[in-house]
Amino acid sequence: MSEIFNIDQTQLVHAWNESLPNVLNKGDQAQVKPDEADQHTLRIHIDTAGHQMYSFDFKCAYVDNREVKVDLMDVEKDGRHVDERTDTIQQLTHDYMRHIHECAQAVQYLTNP
């Protein structure tokens, strides 16, 4: 495994907040925050567009300077926890994970110069 890069987490969070909206579906809202416990991990909150009112929380950990591991932490609908195993949630989760990986590639100018 490659050595973890050494980059300022604040700078990384800023780059993700700039790049992630560009790869998400139109109208989706995202907020990226640092993980307080791990400087190589980000917390990503995504609110879906439209009337569905779903919100997703992901943990995005850098494995090395090019690869991220993305885990779904929670899904809510209108502020209430929902079953993550439904087809709709599984499809949305898959799409958002793909978008998060796209964003990781978009910010490689920072993580893998």
Secondary structure as UniProt FT lines:
FT   HELIX           9..23
FT   TURN            26..27
FT   STRAND          29..34
FT   TURN            36..37
FT   TURN            39..40
FT   STRAND          41..47
FT   TURN            50..51
FT   STRAND          54..62
FT   STRAND          68..77
FT   TURN            78..79
FT   STRAND          80..81
FT   TURN            84..85
FT   HELIX           87..106
FT   HELIX           108..111
//
